[in-house]
């Protein structure tokens, strides 16, 4: 009985102590924010990337959907953001979410492209500390004049 208690203490206690502690190596969440200059609903060759756009990482409890974690970042000159996440969010639902665009003519959020699900845990087999989110986008107020011709090229490849 004493050996069993010792075995349980050696196996279970370290797991309980480490649960909820900050990650020793932070996750680096990376993604891009674009301006859909053709209002196509996806990235095209005319797409531009937005410097200075604000992005937020939100993690919610999977049952109650209560917000448990939030941190913001800003895109660089290439429209890329890198946000350091220092905690493991093992059983939470996490998303990268668009907050705002500094471009007044491209500040409307593209529905369906306004958030990207991300996995921020080490308990899933991913070895790397780097995490990548799908690109998210804002819509230009008015499509550029060359967009009609550009979008016709995309239709030519469909059967």
C-alpha positions in Angstrom: 0.0 0.0 0.0 2.8 2.3 0.9 4.5 1.7 -2.5 1.3 2.4 -4.3 0.9 5.7 -2.5 4.5 6.6 -3.3 4.0 5.7 -7.0 0.8 7.9 -7.2 2.6 10.8 -5.4 5.6 10.6 -7.9 3.3 10.4 -11.0 0.3 12.6 -10.1 1.8 15.4 -8.0 4.2 16.7 -10.7 1.4 16.8 -13.2 -0.8 18.8 -10.9 1.9 21.2 -10.0 2.9 22.0 -13.6 -0.8 22.4 -14.7 -1.7 26.0 -15.3 1.9 27.3 -15.2 3.2 29.5 -17.9 4.9 27.8 -20.8 8.7 27.8 -20.5 9.1 28.6 -24.2 6.4 31.0 -25.5 4.3 30.1 -28.5 4.9 32.5 -31.5 1.6 33.0 -33.3 2.1 34.4 -36.8 -0.3 35.4 -39.5 -1.0 38.1 -42.1 -3.7 40.8 -42.6 -4.7 41.8 -46.1 -6.8 44.3 -47.9 -9.1 42.6 -50.4 -8.7 45.3 -53.1 -11.1 43.4 -55.5 -13.7 42.5 -52.8 -13.3 38.9 -54.1 -13.5 37.2 -50.7 -10.0 35.7 -51.0 -6.4 36.8 -51.6 -5.6 37.6 -55.3 -2.6 38.9 -57.1 -4.0 42.4 -56.5 -4.2 41.9 -52.7 -2.2 44.3 -50.6 -1.1 43.6 -47.0 -1.8 46.1 -44.2 0.8 47.5 -42.0 -0.4 48.7 -38.5 -3.5 46.5 -38.4 -4.5 45.4 -34.9 -5.1 41.7 -34.2 -6.2 40.0 -31.0 -5.7 36.5 -29.7 -8.7 35.3 -27.7 -9.1 32.0 -25.9 -12.4 30.9 -24.5 -13.6 28.1 -22.2 -14.9 25.4 -24.5 -18.1 24.9 -22.4 -19.1 28.3 -21.1 -17.5 30.3 -24.0 -16.2 32.7 -21.3 -13.2 34.7 -22.4 -10.2 33.5 -20.4 -7.2 35.0 -22.3 -6.7 38.0 -24.6 -3.6 39.7 -26.0 -3.2 42.1 -28.9 -0.6 42.6 -31.6 0.1 44.9 -34.6 1.2 44.0 -38.1 4.6 45.0 -39.4 5.3 46.6 -42.8 4.6 43.3 -44.6 1.2 42.9 -42.9 2.6 40.1 -40.7 1.9 39.9 -37.0 3.8 37.9 -34.5 2.2 37.5 -31.1 4.0 35.8 -28.1 1.7 33.6 -26.1 3.3 32.5 -22.8 0.6 30.2 -21.5 -0.6 26.8 -22.7 -4.3 26.9 -23.6 -4.8 23.1 -23.7 -8.6 22.8 -23.5 -9.6 26.2 -24.7 -10.9 27.4 -28.1 -8.5 30.1 -29.4 -8.8 32.4 -32.3 -6.9 35.2 -33.9 -9.4 38.0 -34.5 -9.2 41.2 -36.5 -9.6 44.4 -34.4 -8.9 47.3 -36.7 -7.3 48.6 -39.9 -5.4 51.9 -40.2 -6.5 52.2 -43.8 -9.8 54.2 -43.8 -10.7 53.0 -47.3 -10.1 49.3 -46.3 -11.5 49.0 -42.8 -14.6 46.9 -43.3 -14.1 43.3 -42.0 -14.5 40.6 -44.6 -17.2 38.3 -43.2 -15.8 34.8 -42.8 -12.2 36.1 -43.0 -12.3 38.0 -39.8 -10.9 35.3 -37.5 -8.7 32.2 -37.7 -8.7 29.2 -35.3 -5.3 28.5 -33.7 -4.0 25.7 -31.5 -2.1 27.0 -28.5 -1.1 23.8 -26.6 1.8 21.4 -26.5 -0.5 18.4 -25.8 -1.2 17.7 -29.4 2.0 16.4 -31.0 3.1 19.6 -32.5 6.8 20.0 -31.6 7.4 23.5 -32.8 6.7 26.6 -30.7 5.6 28.4 -33.9 1.9 28.5 -34.7 0.4 29.8 -37.9 -3.0 31.4 -38.5 -4.8 31.7 -41.8 -4.7 35.2 -43.3 -7.5 37.5 -42.3 -8.8 40.4 -44.4 -10.5 43.7 -44.7 -12.6 44.8 -47.7 -11.7 47.8 -49.8 -14.6 50.3 -50.0 -14.6 50.1 -53.8 -12.9 47.5 -56.0 -10.0 48.7 -58.1 -10.6 49.1 -61.8 -8.4 46.3 -62.9 -10.3 43.7 -60.7 -12.9 42.9 -63.3 -10.2 41.6 -65.7 -8.3 39.9 -62.9 -11.4 38.0 -61.6 -12.2 36.9 -65.2 -8.8 35.2 -65.3 -9.8 33.1 -62.2 -13.0 32.0 -64.0 -11.1 30.9 -67.1 -9.5 28.1 -65.0 -12.8 26.6 -63.8 -14.5 23.8 -65.7 
